[in-house]
């Protein structure tokens, strides 16, 4: 079955004539996925041969035998390619489950631009230990075990206590504070 689509040199698709599928109301939902140690995006859709053929034509989409799903790298370029292709095919793409993740340079700029010592200590602590804001606000000096390099988080999510390891740089910041 020919869909009237041919591969363009820049990996986008150029339709001989606009192809819009009016026989179904398909939606592809994008979910985060950790695959081969990398951040990927899982493409979820109810089984439909036409949607599957459209997905298989994209250059960045692969099949995972382990997860039994289609996946692609989590970055803006492949996601944009998917969006553009699905728009021409009349397939809706739901990307509400994808989160914006900051890269190391962006985190460095964010933390490097902090002014006072309190902020320069608290925000890296929250970032490095994965604390929720409520957990950070309820910390007490007795919760810090600098010699053991541990932070005790009391009444965390689900009213459970937990211990979090402290990185060396965080211990230095806490000593300064």
C-alpha positions in Angstrom: 0.0 0.0 0.0 1.6 3.3 -1.1 1.0 6.2 1.2 2.2 8.8 -1.4 5.2 9.7 0.7 8.8 9.7 -0.4 12.0 10.3 1.6 13.4 13.8 1.3 17.2 14.4 1.6 16.9 16.1 5.0 15.0 13.1 6.6 11.7 15.0 6.5 8.9 13.7 4.3 7.6 15.3 1.2 4.2 14.2 0.1 3.4 13.9 -3.6 -0.1 15.0 -2.6 -1.2 16.0 0.9 -2.2 12.7 2.7 -4.7 13.1 5.5 -6.2 10.0 7.0 -9.9 10.6 7.6 -10.8 7.0 8.4 -9.7 7.0 12.0 -9.0 9.3 14.9 -5.5 8.2 15.9 -3.4 9.7 18.7 0.3 9.0 19.5 1.2 9.6 23.1 4.8 10.3 24.0 6.2 9.0 27.3 9.7 9.2 28.8 11.7 5.9 28.6 15.2 4.9 29.8 16.6 2.5 27.2 20.2 1.5 26.6 21.2 3.9 29.4 19.9 6.9 27.5 16.9 9.1 27.8 14.4 8.1 25.1 10.8 8.7 24.2 8.3 5.9 24.0 5.5 6.2 21.3 2.3 4.7 22.5 -0.8 4.3 20.3 -3.6 1.8 19.9 -2.6 -0.7 17.2 -3.5 0.5 13.8 -1.7 -0.6 10.7 -1.7 2.9 9.1 -0.3 4.6 12.2 2.4 1.9 12.5 3.4 2.4 8.9 3.7 6.1 9.4 5.8 5.6 12.5 8.1 3.1 10.8 8.9 5.6 8.0 10.6 8.1 10.4 14.4 7.9 10.4 14.8 8.3 14.2 12.2 5.8 15.4 13.4 2.4 16.4 11.6 -0.8 17.7 12.5 -2.1 21.3 12.1 -5.8 21.6 12.6 -5.4 25.4 9.9 -2.8 26.0 7.7 -4.0 23.0 7.3 -0.4 21.7 8.6 2.1 19.3 11.1 4.7 20.7 13.2 7.6 19.6 15.8 9.9 21.2 14.5 12.5 23.7 15.5 15.7 22.0 13.7 18.5 20.1 14.9 17.5 16.6 13.4 14.0 16.4 10.3 15.1 18.3 9.9 17.9 15.8 10.3 15.5 12.9 7.6 13.3 14.4 5.2 16.2 15.0 5.7 17.6 11.4 5.1 14.1 9.8 2.1 13.3 12.0 0.5 16.7 11.2 0.6 16.1 7.5 -0.8 12.6 8.1 -3.7 13.8 10.3 -2.4 12.0 13.4 -2.6 13.8 16.7 0.5 13.7 18.9 0.1 14.1 22.7 3.4 15.2 24.3 2.0 16.3 27.7 3.8 13.4 29.5 7.3 14.7 28.4 9.1 16.9 30.9 11.6 19.6 30.1 15.0 18.4 31.4 17.8 20.9 31.9 21.2 20.0 30.6 24.3 20.4 32.7 25.3 23.8 31.3 21.8 25.2 32.0 21.9 23.9 35.6 25.4 25.4 36.0 24.2 28.8 34.8 21.1 28.6 37.1 23.1 27.7 40.2 26.1 30.0 39.3 23.9 33.1 39.2 22.7 32.9 42.8 23.6 35.9 45.0 23.7 35.2 48.7 25.2 32.3 50.6 21.9 30.9 51.8 20.6 30.5 48.2 24.0 29.2 47.0 23.7 26.5 49.7 20.0 25.6 49.6 19.4 25.2 45.9 22.4 23.0 45.2 21.3 20.9 48.2 17.8 20.5 46.8 19.2 19.7 43.3 21.9 17.2 44.4 19.8 15.4 46.9 16.6 15.3 44.9 14.6 17.0 47.7 11.1 18.3 47.4 10.6 21.9 48.4 8.5 20.9 51.5 11.3 18.5 52.6 13.9 21.3 52.2 11.9 23.7 54.2 11.5 21.3 57.1 15.2 20.5 57.4 16.9 21.2 60.8 20.6 21.4 61.6 20.3 18.1 63.5 19.2 16.4 60.2 22.7 16.9 58.7 25.3 14.3 59.5 28.3 15.9 57.8 30.8 13.3 59.2 28.8 10.5 57.7 27.9 12.5 54.6 24.2 11.8 55.1 21.1 13.9 55.3 18.0 12.7 57.2 14.8 13.7 55.6 12.0 13.4 58.1 8.3 12.9 57.2 9.0 12.9 53.5 6.4 11.8 50.9 4.0 9.3 52.5 5.1 10.5 56.0 8.2 8.2 55.7 11.7 9.1 56.8 14.6 8.6 54.5 18.4 9.0 54.3 20.1 10.8 51.4 23.8 10.7 50.7 25.6 14.1 50.4 28.1 14.9 47.7 31.5 16.3 48.6 30.8 19.8 47.1 27.5 20.0 49.0 29.4 19.2 52.3 31.8 22.0 51.6 28.9 24.4 50.9 27.2 23.4 54.1 30.4 23.9 56.1 30.7 27.4 54.7 27.1 28.2 55.6 
